[in-house]
């Protein structure tokens, strides 16, 4: 079965950095657009970043542009989220998601994604 497993979360001070990883199994990774979403209690999942199947195209939420970078290694079935200049408002559970698509379009709607990881907690102290 398909599994997405995130790692790399933790507690960091404001201004610090973290690198999240998401390793996929049970699917042909190169056929899937990948994305990162985050969620805080009582709120809907929020799109953070997306990356196309080949890794050529990326998209970011306005709130993280210039601070976060997503990348992927298709040989390792892994997608990454490098988070720099972290702020207290970045505190959330971060989930990776996979979307099977033949198109080049990246989607920011959580409903468009087929598979999800369990998430990893990121806590930024101010």
PEFEN-V412434 format. One record per residue. N is the residue number from 0. PSI is psi as a letter, one per 30 degrees, with the letter a starting at -180 (* if undefined). OMEGA is omega in degrees with one decimal (NA if undefined). Layout:
N:PSI:OMEGA
N:PSI:OMEGA
This chain:
0:l:-178.6
1:k:174.7
2:k:171.4
3:k:-175.0
4:j:178.8
5:l:174.1
6:l:175.6
7:f:178.5
8:l:178.9
9:a:-179.8
10:k:-179.3
11:l:177.4
12:l:175.9
13:k:-176.5
14:f:-178.9
15:a:-175.9
16:l:171.4
17:l:174.0
18:j:177.1
19:k:174.9
20:l:175.8
21:j:-179.9
22:k:-177.9
23:k:174.1
24:l:178.2
25:g:178.0
26:l:175.2
27:j:-166.9
28:e:-176.5
29:f:178.1
30:f:-172.0
31:k:162.8
32:k:-179.8
33:l:180.0
34:l:172.5
35:k:173.8
36:l:174.2
37:l:-176.4
38:k:173.0
39:l:-176.9
40:k:176.9
41:g:-179.5
42:l:176.6
43:l:176.0
44:k:-175.2
45:k:176.1
46:k:178.7
47:e:-176.5
48:l:177.1
49:l:179.9
50:k:-176.1
51:l:-176.1
52:e:-178.0
53:f:-176.2
54:f:-176.8
55:e:-176.8
56:k:175.9
57:l:178.0
58:k:-177.2
59:k:169.3
60:k:-179.3
61:e:-175.0
62:f:-177.4
63:f:-178.8
64:k:-179.7
65:f:-180.0
66:e:-177.1
67:k:176.1
68:k:176.0
69:k:178.6
70:l:179.3
71:l:174.1
72:j:-175.7
73:f:177.4
74:f:-179.6
75:g:-179.3
76:h:-173.0
77:k:173.0
78:k:-174.5
79:l:171.5
80:j:175.8
81:k:-176.4
82:j:179.3
83:l:177.9
84:h:-175.3
85:k:179.7
86:l:179.1
87:e:-178.4
88:f:173.5
89:f:178.7
90:k:-177.2
91:l:165.6
92:k:-178.0
93:k:-179.6
94:k:167.4
95:l:-176.7
96:l:-178.2
97:k:-179.4
98:j:177.4
99:k:-178.6
100:k:175.9
101:f:-178.3
102:l:178.4
103:f:-172.4
104:k:172.5
105:k:-177.5
106:k:177.7
107:f:-179.7
108:k:-178.0
109:e:-178.3
110:f:-178.6
111:f:-172.8
112:k:-172.6
113:e:-174.3
114:k:-175.9
115:k:169.6
116:l:-177.1
117:f:177.5
118:l:175.5
119:k:-175.4
120:k:171.9
121:k:179.2
122:k:-179.4
123:j:-179.8
124:k:-177.7
125:*:NA
